[in-house]
Amino acid sequence: MSLRSFHLVFVTVCTLLCAFLVVWSFVLAPEPSAMATAFGVVGVIGLVLMPVYGFAFLKKASKLHL
């Protein structure tokens, strides 16, 4: 597995984990708390930024022929 492929898999897994964090904190949390809400907000930020980073990496990697 090349470094590019590993990087894309890692970004995908991180995005899925952020999605799980959002679902857990806003839907599945045993009791709503400030910490669960904070985890949800961090998950939403990660859910937005990880795909942006992945596309930027793909663009840069294709430009560098990696």
TABELQUI-V173467 format. One record per backbone hydrogen bond with DSSP energy under -0.5 kcal/mol. NH is the residue of the N-H (numbers start at 0). CO is the residue of the C=O. Records with the same first field share a line. If there is no record, write none. Layout:
NH: CO  CO
//
This chain:
5: 1
6: 2
7: 3
8: 4
9: 5
10: 6
11: 7
12: 8
13: 9
14: 10
15: 11
16: 12
17: 13
18: 14
19: 15
20: 16
21: 17
22: 18
23: 19
24: 20
25: 21
26: 22
27: 22
28: 23
36: 32
37: 33
38: 34
39: 35
40: 36
41: 37
42: 38
43: 39
44: 40
45: 41
46: 42
47: 43
48: 44
49: 45
51: 47
52: 48
53: 49
54: 50
55: 51
56: 52
57: 53
58: 54
59: 55
60: 56
61: 57
62: 58
63: 59
65: 60
//
